[in-house]
Amino acid sequence: MPTFEWEVVFGREFARLDRSSQADFLLAVAQFVEDLAAGRSPRPGLRVKGVQGHSGVFEMSWAEDGRATFAYGEERIQGQPHIVWRRVGTHAIFRRP
């Protein structure tokens, strides 16, 4: 099972999301984790891709204007990806992904 952590700014941004947006994000994370745990690439609907100009930083879409950025960190459990959540919110997060 993939492991995760989040940066302080991510926690603050997540807390500012309304409950519906938080639920949408958590549903997308469940799908993302399911794909990673199965050893497959994230499903196309999550639109996971690298962030231009920020090597090692990726973005995931969880709503029409809902985005989250993350990086892969050091494995905590051998053979399992470790996700470091960086930012969550709207497209505005790309000013400092």
TIRO-2110 file (N, C-alpha, C; in Angstrom, 1 decimal):
// TIRO-2110
0.8, -1.2, 0.0, N, 1, A
0.0, 0.0, 0.0, CA, 1, A
0.9, 1.2, 0.0, C, 1, A
0.6, 2.2, -0.9, N, 2, A
1.4, 3.4, -0.9, CA, 2, A
1.3, 4.2, 0.4, C, 2, A
2.4, 4.9, 0.8, N, 3, A
2.4, 5.7, 1.9, CA, 3, A
2.4, 7.2, 1.5, C, 3, A
2.1, 8.1, 2.5, N, 4, A
2.0, 9.5, 2.1, CA, 4, A
2.4, 10.4, 3.3, C, 4, A
2.7, 11.6, 3.0, N, 5, A
2.8, 12.7, 4.0, CA, 5, A
2.4, 14.0, 3.3, C, 5, A
2.2, 15.0, 4.0, N, 6, A
1.9, 16.3, 3.4, CA, 6, A
2.7, 17.4, 4.0, C, 6, A
3.0, 18.4, 3.1, N, 7, A
3.7, 19.6, 3.6, CA, 7, A
2.7, 20.5, 4.4, C, 7, A
3.3, 21.3, 5.2, N, 8, A
2.5, 22.2, 6.1, CA, 8, A
1.5, 23.0, 5.2, C, 8, A
1.9, 23.6, 4.1, N, 9, A
1.1, 24.4, 3.3, CA, 9, A
-0.1, 23.6, 2.8, C, 9, A
0.1, 22.3, 2.4, N, 10, A
-0.9, 21.5, 2.0, CA, 10, A
-2.0, 21.3, 3.0, C, 10, A
-1.6, 21.1, 4.3, N, 11, A
-2.6, 20.9, 5.3, CA, 11, A
-3.4, 22.2, 5.5, C, 11, A
-2.8, 23.3, 5.5, N, 12, A
-3.6, 24.6, 5.6, CA, 12, A
-4.5, 24.8, 4.4, C, 12, A
-4.1, 24.5, 3.2, N, 13, A
-4.9, 24.6, 2.0, CA, 13, A
-6.1, 23.6, 2.1, C, 13, A
-5.8, 22.4, 2.5, N, 14, A
-6.9, 21.4, 2.6, CA, 14, A
-8.0, 21.8, 3.6, C, 14, A
-7.5, 22.4, 4.7, N, 15, A
-8.5, 22.8, 5.7, CA, 15, A
-9.4, 23.9, 5.2, C, 15, A
-8.9, 24.7, 4.3, N, 16, A
-9.6, 25.9, 3.8, CA, 16, A
-10.7, 25.4, 2.7, C, 16, A
-10.5, 24.2, 2.1, N, 17, A
-11.5, 23.7, 1.2, CA, 17, A
-12.8, 23.5, 1.8, C, 17, A
-13.9, 23.7, 1.1, N, 18, A
-15.2, 23.4, 1.7, CA, 18, A
-15.3, 21.9, 1.7, C, 18, A
-16.3, 21.4, 2.5, N, 19, A
-16.4, 19.9, 2.7, CA, 19, A
-16.6, 19.1, 1.4, C, 19, A
-17.4, 19.7, 0.5, N, 20, A
-17.6, 19.0, -0.8, CA, 20, A
-16.3, 18.9, -1.6, C, 20, A
-15.5, 19.9, -1.6, N, 21, A
-14.2, 19.8, -2.3, CA, 21, A
-13.3, 18.9, -1.6, C, 21, A
-13.3, 18.9, -0.2, N, 22, A
-12.5, 17.9, 0.5, CA, 22, A
-12.9, 16.5, 0.1, C, 22, A
-14.2, 16.2, 0.1, N, 23, A
-14.7, 14.9, -0.3, CA, 23, A
-14.3, 14.5, -1.7, C, 23, A
-14.4, 15.5, -2.6, N, 24, A
-14.0, 15.2, -4.0, CA, 24, A
-12.5, 14.9, -4.1, C, 24, A
-11.7, 15.6, -3.4, N, 25, A
-10.2, 15.4, -3.4, CA, 25, A
-10.0, 14.0, -2.8, C, 25, A
-10.6, 13.6, -1.7, N, 26, A
-10.3, 12.3, -1.0, CA, 26, A
-10.8, 11.2, -1.9, C, 26, A
-11.8, 11.4, -2.7, N, 27, A
-12.3, 10.3, -3.6, CA, 27, A
-11.2, 10.1, -4.7, C, 27, A
-10.7, 11.2, -5.2, N, 28, A
-9.6, 11.2, -6.2, CA, 28, A
-8.4, 10.5, -5.7, C, 28, A
-8.0, 10.8, -4.4, N, 29, A
-6.9, 10.2, -3.8, CA, 29, A
-7.1, 8.7, -3.7, C, 29, A
-8.3, 8.2, -3.3, N, 30, A
-8.6, 6.8, -3.2, CA, 30, A
-8.4, 6.1, -4.5, C, 30, A
-8.8, 6.8, -5.6, N, 31, A
-8.6, 6.2, -6.9, CA, 31, A
-7.1, 6.1, -7.3, C, 31, A
-6.4, 7.2, -7.0, N, 32, A
-5.0, 7.3, -7.2, CA, 32, A
-4.3, 6.2, -6.5, C, 32, A
-4.6, 6.0, -5.2, N, 33, A
-3.9, 4.9, -4.4, CA, 33, A
-4.3, 3.6, -4.9, C, 33, A
-5.5, 3.4, -5.3, N, 34, A
-5.9, 2.1, -5.9, CA, 34, A
-5.1, 1.7, -7.1, C, 34, A
-4.9, 2.7, -7.9, N, 35, A
-4.1, 2.5, -9.1, CA, 35, A
-2.6, 2.2, -8.8, C, 35, A
-2.0, 3.0, -7.9, N, 36, A
-0.7, 2.7, -7.5, CA, 36, A
-0.5, 1.4, -6.8, C, 36, A
-1.4, 1.0, -5.9, N, 37, A
-1.4, -0.3, -5.2, CA, 37, A
-1.5, -1.5, -6.2, C, 37, A
-2.2, -1.3, -7.3, N, 38, A
-2.3, -2.3, -8.3, CA, 38, A
-1.1, -2.3, -9.3, C, 38, A
-0.2, -1.4, -9.1, N, 39, A
1.0, -1.3, -9.9, CA, 39, A
0.7, -0.8, -11.3, C, 39, A
-0.3, 0.0, -11.5, N, 40, A
-0.6, 0.6, -12.8, CA, 40, A
-0.5, 2.1, -12.7, C, 40, A
-0.5, 2.7, -13.9, N, 41, A
-0.4, 4.1, -14.0, CA, 41, A
-1.8, 4.7, -13.5, C, 41, A
-1.7, 6.0, -13.0, N, 42, A
-3.0, 6.6, -12.6, CA, 42, A
-4.0, 6.6, -13.7, C, 42, A
-5.2, 6.4, -13.4, N, 43, A
-6.3, 6.4, -14.4, CA, 43, A
-6.3, 7.8, -15.2, C, 43, A
-6.7, 7.8, -16.4, N, 44, A
-6.6, 9.0, -17.2, CA, 44, A
-7.5, 10.1, -16.7, C, 44, A
-8.6, 9.8, -16.0, N, 45, A
-9.5, 10.9, -15.5, CA, 45, A
-8.8, 11.8, -14.4, C, 45, A
-7.8, 11.3, -13.8, N, 46, A
-7.1, 12.1, -12.8, CA, 46, A
-6.1, 13.0, -13.4, C, 46, A
-5.8, 12.8, -14.7, N, 47, A
-4.9, 13.7, -15.5, CA, 47, A
-3.6, 14.0, -14.7, C, 47, A
-3.0, 12.9, -14.3, N, 48, A
-1.7, 13.1, -13.6, CA, 48, A
-0.6, 13.4, -14.6, C, 48, A
0.2, 14.4, -14.4, N, 49, A
1.3, 14.8, -15.3, CA, 49, A
2.3, 15.6, -14.6, C, 49, A
3.5, 15.7, -15.1, N, 50, A
4.5, 16.6, -14.5, CA, 50, A
4.1, 18.1, -14.7, C, 50, A
4.6, 18.8, -13.7, N, 51, A
4.4, 20.3, -13.7, CA, 51, A
5.5, 20.9, -14.5, C, 51, A
5.2, 21.7, -15.5, N, 52, A
6.2, 22.3, -16.4, CA, 52, A
7.1, 23.2, -15.5, C, 52, A
8.4, 23.0, -15.8, N, 53, A
9.4, 23.9, -15.1, CA, 53, A
9.7, 23.5, -13.7, C, 53, A
9.1, 22.4, -13.2, N, 54, A
9.4, 21.9, -11.8, CA, 54, A
9.6, 20.4, -11.8, C, 54, A
10.9, 20.1, -12.1, N, 55, A
11.2, 18.7, -12.2, CA, 55, A
10.9, 17.9, -10.9, C, 55, A
10.3, 16.8, -11.1, N, 56, A
9.9, 15.9, -9.9, CA, 56, A
8.6, 16.3, -9.2, C, 56, A
7.9, 17.3, -9.7, N, 57, A
6.6, 17.7, -9.2, CA, 57, A
5.6, 17.4, -10.2, C, 57, A
4.5, 16.7, -9.7, N, 58, A
3.4, 16.3, -10.5, CA, 58, A
2.1, 16.9, -10.1, C, 58, A
1.1, 17.0, -11.0, N, 59, A
-0.2, 17.5, -10.6, CA, 59, A
-1.2, 16.4, -10.9, C, 59, A
-2.3, 16.6, -10.1, N, 60, A
-3.5, 15.7, -10.3, CA, 60, A
-4.7, 16.5, -10.3, C, 60, A
-5.6, 16.2, -11.2, N, 61, A
-6.9, 16.9, -11.2, CA, 61, A
-7.9, 16.1, -10.4, C, 61, A
-8.7, 16.8, -9.5, N, 62, A
-9.7, 16.1, -8.8, CA, 62, A
-11.1, 16.8, -8.9, C, 62, A
-11.1, 17.9, -9.7, N, 63, A
-12.4, 18.6, -10.0, CA, 63, A
-12.1, 19.4, -11.2, C, 63, A
-13.1, 20.1, -11.8, N, 64, A
-12.9, 20.9, -13.0, CA, 64, A
-11.8, 21.9, -12.7, C, 64, A
-11.8, 22.6, -11.5, N, 65, A
-10.8, 23.5, -11.2, CA, 65, A
-10.1, 23.1, -9.9, C, 65, A
-10.1, 21.8, -9.6, N, 66, A
-9.4, 21.3, -8.4, CA, 66, A
-8.1, 20.6, -8.8, C, 66, A
-7.0, 21.1, -8.2, N, 67, A
-5.7, 20.5, -8.5, CA, 67, A
-5.0, 20.3, -7.2, C, 67, A
-4.1, 19.3, -7.3, N, 68, A
-3.2, 19.0, -6.2, CA, 68, A
-1.8, 18.7, -6.8, C, 68, A
-0.8, 19.1, -6.1, N, 69, A
0.6, 18.8, -6.6, CA, 69, A
1.2, 17.9, -5.6, C, 69, A
2.1, 17.1, -6.1, N, 70, A
2.8, 16.1, -5.2, CA, 70, A
4.1, 15.7, -5.8, C, 70, A
4.9, 15.1, -5.0, N, 71, A
6.2, 14.5, -5.5, CA, 71, A
6.3, 13.1, -4.9, C, 71, A
7.1, 12.3, -5.5, N, 72, A
7.4, 11.0, -5.0, CA, 72, A
8.6, 11.1, -4.0, C, 72, A
8.5, 10.6, -2.8, N, 73, A
9.5, 10.7, -1.8, CA, 73, A
10.2, 9.3, -1.7, C, 73, A
11.1, 9.3, -0.7, N, 74, A
11.8, 8.0, -0.4, CA, 74, A
10.8, 7.0, 0.1, C, 74, A
10.9, 5.8, -0.4, N, 75, A
10.0, 4.7, 0.0, CA, 75, A
10.1, 4.5, 1.5, C, 75, A
8.9, 4.4, 2.1, N, 76, A
8.9, 4.0, 3.6, CA, 76, A
8.7, 2.5, 3.8, C, 76, A
8.0, 1.9, 2.8, N, 77, A
7.8, 0.5, 2.7, CA, 77, A
8.4, 0.0, 1.4, C, 77, A
9.4, -0.9, 1.5, N, 78, A
10.1, -1.3, 0.3, CA, 78, A
9.1, -1.8, -0.8, C, 78, A
9.3, -1.2, -2.0, N, 79, A
8.5, -1.5, -3.1, CA, 79, A
7.2, -0.8, -3.2, C, 79, A
6.9, 0.1, -2.3, N, 80, A
5.7, 0.9, -2.3, CA, 80, A
6.0, 2.4, -2.5, C, 80, A
5.3, 3.1, -3.4, N, 81, A
5.5, 4.5, -3.6, CA, 81, A
5.2, 5.3, -2.3, C, 81, A
5.9, 6.4, -2.1, N, 82, A
5.6, 7.3, -1.0, CA, 82, A
5.3, 8.7, -1.7, C, 82, A
4.1, 9.2, -1.4, N, 83, A
3.6, 10.4, -2.0, CA, 83, A
3.8, 11.6, -1.0, C, 83, A
4.4, 12.7, -1.4, N, 84, A
4.5, 13.9, -0.6, CA, 84, A
3.5, 14.9, -1.2, C, 84, A
2.4, 15.1, -0.6, N, 85, A
1.4, 16.1, -1.1, CA, 85, A
2.0, 17.5, -0.8, C, 85, A
2.0, 18.4, -1.8, N, 86, A
2.6, 19.7, -1.7, CA, 86, A
1.6, 20.8, -1.6, C, 86, A
0.6, 20.9, -2.5, N, 87, A
-0.4, 21.9, -2.6, CA, 87, A
-1.7, 21.3, -3.0, C, 87, A
-2.8, 22.0, -2.7, N, 88, A
-4.2, 21.6, -3.1, CA, 88, A
-5.0, 22.9, -3.2, C, 88, A
-5.9, 22.9, -4.2, N, 89, A
-6.8, 24.0, -4.4, CA, 89, A
-7.1, 24.1, -5.9, C, 89, A
-7.1, 25.4, -6.4, N, 90, A
-7.5, 25.7, -7.8, CA, 90, A
-6.2, 25.8, -8.6, C, 90, A
-6.3, 26.2, -9.8, N, 91, A
-5.2, 26.5, -10.7, CA, 91, A
-4.2, 27.4, -10.1, C, 91, A
-4.6, 28.2, -9.1, N, 92, A
-3.8, 29.3, -8.5, CA, 92, A
-2.6, 28.6, -7.8, C, 92, A
-2.7, 27.3, -7.4, N, 93, A
-1.5, 26.7, -6.8, CA, 93, A
-0.3, 26.6, -7.6, C, 93, A
-0.5, 26.7, -8.9, N, 94, A
0.7, 26.6, -9.9, CA, 94, A
1.6, 27.8, -9.8, C, 94, A
1.2, 28.9, -9.1, N, 95, A
2.2, 30.0, -9.0, CA, 95, A
3.4, 29.5, -8.2, C, 95, A
3.2, 28.6, -7.2, N, 96, A
4.3, 28.0, -6.4, CA, 96, A
3.9, 26.5, -6.2, C, 96, A
4.0, 25.6, -7.2, N, 97, A
3.5, 24.2, -7.0, CA, 97, A
4.3, 23.4, -6.0, C, 97, A
END
